[in-house]
């Protein structure tokens, strides 16, 4: 039986593996995402 290799998602900005947002192929951790969200086109609605 072959063993699956689990590839960890890494933050493209700081390199951490915890709390990484992979949806829409973002690959930013939640901390970095809050800092760069405006620059990459996300808007905050109330």
PyMOL Python script that loads the backbone (N, CA, C, O; Angstrom):
from pymol import cmd

cmd.read_pdbstr("""\
ATOM      1  N   UNK A   1       0.830  -1.182   0.000  1.00  0.00           N
ATOM      2  CA  UNK A   1       0.000   0.000   0.000  1.00  0.00           C
ATOM      3  C   UNK A   1       0.877   1.249   0.000  1.00  0.00           C
ATOM      4  O   UNK A   1       1.837   1.342   0.764  1.00  0.00           O
ATOM      5  N   UNK A   2       0.543   2.202  -0.855  1.00  0.00           N
ATOM      6  CA  UNK A   2       1.320   3.434  -0.924  1.00  0.00           C
ATOM      7  C   UNK A   2       0.929   4.388   0.190  1.00  0.00           C
ATOM      8  O   UNK A   2      -0.236   4.472   0.578  1.00  0.00           O
ATOM      9  N   UNK A   3       1.910   5.096   0.691  1.00  0.00           N
ATOM     10  CA  UNK A   3       1.659   6.085   1.729  1.00  0.00           C
ATOM     11  C   UNK A   3       1.452   7.443   1.073  1.00  0.00           C
ATOM     12  O   UNK A   3       2.261   7.868   0.248  1.00  0.00           O
ATOM     13  N   UNK A   4       0.374   8.121   1.437  1.00  0.00           N
ATOM     14  CA  UNK A   4       0.107   9.450   0.891  1.00  0.00           C
ATOM     15  C   UNK A   4       1.063  10.453   1.521  1.00  0.00           C
ATOM     16  O   UNK A   4       1.317  10.406   2.724  1.00  0.00           O
ATOM     17  N   UNK A   5       1.582  11.343   0.720  1.00  0.00           N
ATOM     18  CA  UNK A   5       2.428  12.403   1.264  1.00  0.00           C
ATOM     19  C   UNK A   5       1.553  13.631   1.493  1.00  0.00           C
ATOM     20  O   UNK A   5       0.966  14.175   0.557  1.00  0.00           O
ATOM     21  N   UNK A   6       1.475  14.052   2.730  1.00  0.00           N
ATOM     22  CA  UNK A   6       0.676  15.226   3.073  1.00  0.00           C
ATOM     23  C   UNK A   6       1.535  16.465   2.917  1.00  0.00           C
ATOM     24  O   UNK A   6       2.508  16.647   3.649  1.00  0.00           O
ATOM     25  N   UNK A   7       1.185  17.307   1.977  1.00  0.00           N
ATOM     26  CA  UNK A   7       1.935  18.536   1.769  1.00  0.00           C
ATOM     27  C   UNK A   7       1.305  19.632   2.621  1.00  0.00           C
ATOM     28  O   UNK A   7       0.125  19.952   2.476  1.00  0.00           O
ATOM     29  N   UNK A   8       2.108  20.197   3.505  1.00  0.00           N
ATOM     30  CA  UNK A   8       1.614  21.255   4.372  1.00  0.00           C
ATOM     31  C   UNK A   8       1.511  22.562   3.607  1.00  0.00           C
ATOM     32  O   UNK A   8       2.340  22.870   2.751  1.00  0.00           O
ATOM     33  N   UNK A   9       0.493  23.311   3.929  1.00  0.00           N
ATOM     34  CA  UNK A   9       0.343  24.641   3.340  1.00  0.00           C
ATOM     35  C   UNK A   9       1.228  25.600   4.127  1.00  0.00           C
ATOM     36  O   UNK A   9       1.178  25.639   5.356  1.00  0.00           O
ATOM     37  N   UNK A  10       2.030  26.367   3.413  1.00  0.00           N
ATOM     38  CA  UNK A  10       2.955  27.302   4.041  1.00  0.00           C
ATOM     39  C   UNK A  10       2.559  28.718   3.639  1.00  0.00           C
ATOM     40  O   UNK A  10       2.201  28.974   2.489  1.00  0.00           O
ATOM     41  N   UNK A  11       2.629  29.623   4.593  1.00  0.00           N
ATOM     42  CA  UNK A  11       2.341  31.031   4.306  1.00  0.00           C
ATOM     43  C   UNK A  11       3.405  31.575   3.361  1.00  0.00           C
ATOM     44  O   UNK A  11       4.601  31.406   3.597  1.00  0.00           O
ATOM     45  N   UNK A  12       2.961  32.229   2.292  1.00  0.00           N
ATOM     46  CA  UNK A  12       3.914  32.744   1.303  1.00  0.00           C
ATOM     47  C   UNK A  12       4.641  33.985   1.786  1.00  0.00           C
ATOM     48  O   UNK A  12       5.610  34.414   1.161  1.00  0.00           O
ATOM     49  N   UNK A  13       4.186  34.571   2.895  1.00  0.00           N
ATOM     50  CA  UNK A  13       4.806  35.801   3.394  1.00  0.00           C
ATOM     51  C   UNK A  13       5.768  35.537   4.545  1.00  0.00           C
ATOM     52  O   UNK A  13       6.899  36.024   4.529  1.00  0.00           O
ATOM     53  N   UNK A  14       5.327  34.763   5.553  1.00  0.00           N
ATOM     54  CA  UNK A  14       6.185  34.555   6.728  1.00  0.00           C
ATOM     55  C   UNK A  14       6.680  33.119   6.874  1.00  0.00           C
ATOM     56  O   UNK A  14       7.596  32.864   7.655  1.00  0.00           O
ATOM     57  N   UNK A  15       6.093  32.181   6.139  1.00  0.00           N
ATOM     58  CA  UNK A  15       6.596  30.816   6.151  1.00  0.00           C
ATOM     59  C   UNK A  15       6.016  29.902   7.216  1.00  0.00           C
ATOM     60  O   UNK A  15       6.450  28.756   7.329  1.00  0.00           O
ATOM     61  N   UNK A  16       5.060  30.361   7.995  1.00  0.00           N
ATOM     62  CA  UNK A  16       4.475  29.523   9.033  1.00  0.00           C
ATOM     63  C   UNK A  16       3.507  28.511   8.430  1.00  0.00           C
ATOM     64  O   UNK A  16       3.046  28.677   7.300  1.00  0.00           O
ATOM     65  N   UNK A  17       3.204  27.465   9.189  1.00  0.00           N
ATOM     66  CA  UNK A  17       2.286  26.439   8.702  1.00  0.00           C
ATOM     67  C   UNK A  17       0.976  26.423   9.480  1.00  0.00           C
ATOM     68  O   UNK A  17       0.105  25.600   9.198  1.00  0.00           O
ATOM     69  N   UNK A  18       0.820  27.317  10.453  1.00  0.00           N
ATOM     70  CA  UNK A  18      -0.397  27.325  11.259  1.00  0.00           C
ATOM     71  C   UNK A  18      -1.336  28.434  10.806  1.00  0.00           C
ATOM     72  O   UNK A  18      -0.910  29.565  10.575  1.00  0.00           O
ATOM     73  N   UNK A  19      -2.606  28.104  10.681  1.00  0.00           N
ATOM     74  CA  UNK A  19      -3.627  29.087  10.330  1.00  0.00           C
ATOM     75  C   UNK A  19      -3.538  29.595   8.905  1.00  0.00           C
ATOM     76  O   UNK A  19      -3.853  30.756   8.645  1.00  0.00           O
ATOM     77  N   UNK A  20      -3.116  28.747   7.975  1.00  0.00           N
ATOM     78  CA  UNK A  20      -2.936  29.180   6.588  1.00  0.00           C
ATOM     79  C   UNK A  20      -4.262  29.109   5.842  1.00  0.00           C
ATOM     80  O   UNK A  20      -4.958  28.096   5.905  1.00  0.00           O
ATOM     81  N   UNK A  21      -4.610  30.174   5.142  1.00  0.00           N
ATOM     82  CA  UNK A  21      -5.835  30.246   4.348  1.00  0.00           C
ATOM     83  C   UNK A  21      -5.507  29.766   2.944  1.00  0.00           C
ATOM     84  O   UNK A  21      -4.761  30.416   2.212  1.00  0.00           O
ATOM     85  N   UNK A  22      -6.074  28.618   2.572  1.00  0.00           N
ATOM     86  CA  UNK A  22      -5.782  28.041   1.257  1.00  0.00           C
ATOM     87  C   UNK A  22      -6.912  28.277   0.269  1.00  0.00           C
ATOM     88  O   UNK A  22      -6.767  27.997  -0.921  1.00  0.00           O
ATOM     89  N   UNK A  23      -8.031  28.789   0.752  1.00  0.00           N
ATOM     90  CA  UNK A  23      -9.158  29.038  -0.135  1.00  0.00           C
ATOM     91  C   UNK A  23      -8.763  30.067  -1.186  1.00  0.00           C
ATOM     92  O   UNK A  23      -8.085  31.048  -0.882  1.00  0.00           O
ATOM     93  N   UNK A  24      -9.185  29.840  -2.408  1.00  0.00           N
ATOM     94  CA  UNK A  24      -8.841  30.679  -3.560  1.00  0.00           C
ATOM     95  C   UNK A  24      -7.333  30.724  -3.798  1.00  0.00           C
ATOM     96  O   UNK A  24      -6.835  31.659  -4.426  1.00  0.00           O
ATOM     97  N   UNK A  25      -6.610  29.737  -3.310  1.00  0.00           N
ATOM     98  CA  UNK A  25      -5.151  29.624  -3.476  1.00  0.00           C
ATOM     99  C   UNK A  25      -4.418  30.850  -2.937  1.00  0.00           C
ATOM    100  O   UNK A  25      -3.471  31.338  -3.554  1.00  0.00           O
ATOM    101  N   UNK A  26      -4.864  31.345  -1.774  1.00  0.00           N
ATOM    102  CA  UNK A  26      -4.230  32.522  -1.180  1.00  0.00           C
ATOM    103  C   UNK A  26      -2.886  32.186  -0.544  1.00  0.00           C
ATOM    104  O   UNK A  26      -1.886  32.851  -0.810  1.00  0.00           O
ATOM    105  N   UNK A  27      -2.863  31.164   0.287  1.00  0.00           N
ATOM    106  CA  UNK A  27      -1.659  30.724   1.000  1.00  0.00           C
ATOM    107  C   UNK A  27      -1.025  31.836   1.827  1.00  0.00           C
ATOM    108  O   UNK A  27       0.183  32.064   1.768  1.00  0.00           O
ATOM    109  N   UNK A  28      -1.866  32.525   2.601  1.00  0.00           N
ATOM    110  CA  UNK A  28      -1.412  33.475   3.608  1.00  0.00           C
ATOM    111  C   UNK A  28      -1.911  32.970   4.951  1.00  0.00           C
ATOM    112  O   UNK A  28      -3.023  32.452   5.041  1.00  0.00           O
ATOM    113  N   UNK A  29      -1.094  33.116   6.008  1.00  0.00           N
ATOM    114  CA  UNK A  29      -1.605  32.767   7.335  1.00  0.00           C
ATOM    115  C   UNK A  29      -2.579  33.865   7.749  1.00  0.00           C
ATOM    116  O   UNK A  29      -2.605  34.939   7.148  1.00  0.00           O
ATOM    117  N   UNK A  30      -3.367  33.596   8.764  1.00  0.00           N
ATOM    118  CA  UNK A  30      -4.415  34.548   9.135  1.00  0.00           C
ATOM    119  C   UNK A  30      -3.844  35.882   9.594  1.00  0.00           C
ATOM    120  O   UNK A  30      -4.488  36.918   9.427  1.00  0.00           O
ATOM    121  N   UNK A  31      -2.652  35.872  10.167  1.00  0.00           N
ATOM    122  CA  UNK A  31      -2.041  37.129  10.613  1.00  0.00           C
ATOM    123  C   UNK A  31      -1.606  37.973   9.415  1.00  0.00           C
ATOM    124  O   UNK A  31      -1.890  39.169   9.349  1.00  0.00           O
ATOM    125  N   UNK A  32      -0.920  37.341   8.482  1.00  0.00           N
ATOM    126  CA  UNK A  32      -0.460  38.072   7.295  1.00  0.00           C
ATOM    127  C   UNK A  32      -1.638  38.500   6.429  1.00  0.00           C
ATOM    128  O   UNK A  32      -1.603  39.568   5.817  1.00  0.00           O
ATOM    129  N   UNK A  33      -2.684  37.673   6.373  1.00  0.00           N
ATOM    130  CA  UNK A  33      -3.840  38.023   5.559  1.00  0.00           C
ATOM    131  C   UNK A  33      -4.482  39.317   6.030  1.00  0.00           C
ATOM    132  O   UNK A  33      -4.893  40.140   5.212  1.00  0.00           O
ATOM    133  N   UNK A  34      -4.571  39.504   7.340  1.00  0.00           N
ATOM    134  CA  UNK A  34      -5.164  40.735   7.866  1.00  0.00           C
ATOM    135  C   UNK A  34      -4.347  41.958   7.472  1.00  0.00           C
ATOM    136  O   UNK A  34      -4.897  43.049   7.318  1.00  0.00           O
ATOM    137  N   UNK A  35      -3.038  41.783   7.308  1.00  0.00           N
ATOM    138  CA  UNK A  35      -2.177  42.907   6.949  1.00  0.00           C
ATOM    139  C   UNK A  35      -2.211  43.228   5.456  1.00  0.00           C
ATOM    140  O   UNK A  35      -2.077  44.391   5.075  1.00  0.00           O
ATOM    141  N   UNK A  36      -2.388  42.222   4.611  1.00  0.00           N
ATOM    142  CA  UNK A  36      -2.304  42.445   3.163  1.00  0.00           C
ATOM    143  C   UNK A  36      -3.649  42.372   2.454  1.00  0.00           C
ATOM    144  O   UNK A  36      -3.702  42.535   1.235  1.00  0.00           O
ATOM    145  N   UNK A  37      -4.726  42.134   3.174  1.00  0.00           N
ATOM    146  CA  UNK A  37      -6.037  41.931   2.548  1.00  0.00           C
ATOM    147  C   UNK A  37      -6.465  43.120   1.692  1.00  0.00           C
ATOM    148  O   UNK A  37      -6.968  42.930   0.585  1.00  0.00           O
ATOM    149  N   UNK A  38      -6.276  44.312   2.176  1.00  0.00           N
ATOM    150  CA  UNK A  38      -6.657  45.514   1.418  1.00  0.00           C
ATOM    151  C   UNK A  38      -5.879  45.614   0.113  1.00  0.00           C
ATOM    152  O   UNK A  38      -6.441  45.938  -0.933  1.00  0.00           O
ATOM    153  N   UNK A  39      -4.573  45.332   0.185  1.00  0.00           N
ATOM    154  CA  UNK A  39      -3.720  45.467  -1.004  1.00  0.00           C
ATOM    155  C   UNK A  39      -4.065  44.462  -2.089  1.00  0.00           C
ATOM    156  O   UNK A  39      -3.872  44.739  -3.273  1.00  0.00           O
ATOM    157  N   UNK A  40      -4.581  43.282  -1.697  1.00  0.00           N
ATOM    158  CA  UNK A  40      -4.890  42.266  -2.706  1.00  0.00           C
ATOM    159  C   UNK A  40      -6.356  42.289  -3.117  1.00  0.00           C
ATOM    160  O   UNK A  40      -6.814  41.406  -3.842  1.00  0.00           O
ATOM    161  N   UNK A  41      -7.100  43.306  -2.653  1.00  0.00           N
ATOM    162  CA  UNK A  41      -8.440  43.531  -3.176  1.00  0.00           C
ATOM    163  C   UNK A  41      -9.607  43.105  -2.310  1.00  0.00           C
ATOM    164  O   UNK A  41     -10.747  43.134  -2.774  1.00  0.00           O
ATOM    165  N   UNK A  42      -9.369  42.709  -1.070  1.00  0.00           N
ATOM    166  CA  UNK A  42     -10.469  42.333  -0.190  1.00  0.00           C
ATOM    167  C   UNK A  42     -10.977  43.564   0.535  1.00  0.00           C
ATOM    168  O   UNK A  42     -10.196  44.427   0.938  1.00  0.00           O
ATOM    169  N   UNK A  43     -12.294  43.642   0.698  1.00  0.00           N
ATOM    170  CA  UNK A  43     -12.904  44.759   1.399  1.00  0.00           C
ATOM    171  C   UNK A  43     -13.639  44.237   2.614  1.00  0.00           C
ATOM    172  O   UNK A  43     -14.163  43.123   2.606  1.00  0.00           O
ATOM    173  N   UNK A  44     -13.674  45.046   3.659  1.00  0.00           N
ATOM    174  CA  UNK A  44     -14.361  44.675   4.883  1.00  0.00           C
ATOM    175  C   UNK A  44     -15.727  45.341   4.902  1.00  0.00           C
ATOM    176  O   UNK A  44     -15.835  46.563   4.799  1.00  0.00           O
ATOM    177  N   UNK A  45     -16.769  44.528   5.034  1.00  0.00           N
ATOM    178  CA  UNK A  45     -18.135  45.039   5.115  1.00  0.00           C
ATOM    179  C   UNK A  45     -18.661  44.837   6.518  1.00  0.00           C
ATOM    180  O   UNK A  45     -18.306  43.865   7.185  1.00  0.00           O
ATOM    181  N   UNK A  46     -19.514  45.757   6.976  1.00  0.00           N
ATOM    182  CA  UNK A  46     -20.096  45.640   8.319  1.00  0.00           C
ATOM    183  C   UNK A  46     -21.243  44.681   8.348  1.00  0.00           C
ATOM    184  O   UNK A  46     -21.844  44.467   9.401  1.00  0.00           O
TER     185      UNK A  46
END
""", "prot")
cmd.dss("prot")
cmd.show_as("cartoon", "prot")
cmd.util.cbc("prot")
cmd.orient("prot")
